[in-house]
Amino acid sequence: MKLFKIVLWAAIALAGAGALAAIAFERREPLNAVWFVVAAVCTYLVAYRFYSNFIAAKVLALDDTRATPAERLEDGRDFVPTNKWVLIGHHFAAIAGPGPLVGPTLAAQFGYLPGTLWLIVGAALGGCVQDFVILFCSIRRNGKSLGQMAREEVSKRGGMIALLAVLAIMIILLAVVALVIVKALKESPWGTFTLAMTIPIALLMGVYLRYLRPGRVLEASLGGVALVMLAVVAGQWVNVSPAWSHAFTFTGPALAIAIIAYGYAASTLPVWLLLAPRDYLSAFIKVGAIAALAFGVIVVRPTLEMPALTRFVDGNGPVFAGKIFPFCFITIACGAISGFHALISSGTTPKMILREGHARMIGYGAMLMESFVGVMAMVAACALQPGVYFAINSPAGIVGKTSDAAAATIRSWGFALDPQTMASLAQRVGEHTLLDRTGGAPSLAVGMAQIFSGTIGGERLLSIWYHFAIMFEALFILTVLDAGTRVGRFMVQELGGHVWKPLGKSGSTLGILATSALMVGAWGYFLWQGVQDPLGGINSLWPLFGIANQLLAAVALVVATTILLKMGRTRWIWITLAPMVWLVAITMTASYQKIFDASPRIGFLAQARVLTAQITSGAIPAEKIAATQRLIFNNRLDAVVTAVLAAMILVLLVEAIGEWIAILSGRKKPVLHESPYIATRWAEGD
């Protein structure tokens, strides 16, 4: 048996290495997508079996006899003991937002190679480690947030700066993910109806599991999934009905208001009523859809039409400007390594976990699943004809507002595109137009729909599959909004408690309502800014999203490294220190370029200067001056936000390095702020 296991794991490792080599070195285009599935799955299996087991046993020493915060602090609202399968569903749904879908789709403008390698290697060695270690640290500290842990373990000054930075970053992240929903659902009654129906379905599941049939998880799951699929089909009926279609057709501003209202409701309702069942339901849809997509890739065996590297590696890409380093690594944040995950790992999940031993599956395992989502998104995007990909993802300001103009521009880049192709494709998927649908979600939905329809239904089901994919993507995003806003509310309460103690009480209804309003209002402001942006918002806000997200990951790894050092795991701190150094390098480089680069397509200040000069010279028509002034304000605001966030992280890093030197030199005795050991009262099967 032992020999069989050795041979089996050696075969898996060799298969993964061979597939990665094919992706990296094969240049006889186009490459078959099956290589991507094999490379990802084999790498994940080896990483989970060996690397995560090493971290769990040697580095963290997980202890199942220790009572978790869910057991000791149960309150029925935030601290709620949760079945591990339901919790991994919640955790995966909460971390797997638009990043692993949108990031790889946007980064496909560089070609499939750089993004795919970053997704697979970055997740196994960086993202999974961050999620796992931070989840463990928070469990040992009564579910404390990342900012609180930084304040206690690094220093009070550095921790307070980290808490403010984390809160600011969270606001940016939530605003951008909300903007992606707006871009995907704007003027799309089918998609809007389907997504809206998932909310009452989740509420029904919550009541069913809490009161009607407690513990009947399988029953609720099957019923919830069936109702969601019915909602997708019913969306087609809504789309063809003049009255219902009008009722569910929203402009960008109207959708923004609806999403803000949803975020407020989700952050204030008890976790069992909406958050947990909705995330669990979303996880079923997400995992099922990605598994089906992988199966479809194996059956259809699509070839990747996008080359390994495109001409836009020079930094002049139409989707976003900037060279592979550092912009590929901030565009693909979630899916490789994401700071937002650390907020969930130190937010809702540690307050719900039953045993420390579950942290390996939930922390490391869920991130591997997200990485696979990113790989499948890369495959779906690169399976499109490059001309179609660029027509959907490039803003009208670059390629033109009509099919003829877009086709001419894209042909000048060396990619074939017939003007009638985009009109025909839009009609086949049930949309009015697919031009200028920036944000990545629509192009990904087209790619997924083509793979799905090649497996089941053919061309006649293309529109059904497209809108299923839109719903699937929007589910990813809404779960980030509700979980993220809730975590943000925790942080606002922590800060508010220093000003007025009642505001910081976790069970205070007034505190919950007030702090939720502050959090939603903050990210709602940036969402509104993006909706009103004449260039679509994504072009300017997504790089800011990537920088903020990776800065947050650097904060998490600084805190994790400090805690490992205090635990006496000095010989193992490289597991968090190495990805931390890499993230600091790419985020500081990206921050500098986004603020000071002389190219107006890259530098925020450069673009503001060019637009100001155009207004001064009279080059801007009178009717467009207000919109141009809004762009100038947006760019200057983005530059200030980027500078402030980068400065905060540098201060925290300096504080942490000082703490490390003091501990290693013996000048300071390491003091851990773990909660005291209390033995669990639950039996093994509870």
DAVEN-V375484 format. One record per helix or strand of 3 or more residues. SS is the DSSP state (alpha for helix, beta for strand). FROM is the first residue (numbers start at 1). TO is the last residue. If there is no record, write none. Layout:
SS,FROM,TO
SS,FROM,TO
This chain:
alpha,2,25
alpha,34,60
alpha,69,72
alpha,84,95
alpha,99,110
alpha,112,139
alpha,146,153
alpha,156,185
alpha,189,212
alpha,217,240
alpha,242,247
alpha,252,268
alpha,275,300
alpha,311,314
alpha,324,331
alpha,339,345
alpha,349,351
alpha,358,382
alpha,386,393
alpha,396,399
alpha,403,412
alpha,419,429
alpha,441,455
alpha,458,499
alpha,501,504
alpha,509,532
alpha,538,566
alpha,570,572
alpha,574,596
alpha,604,617
alpha,622,664
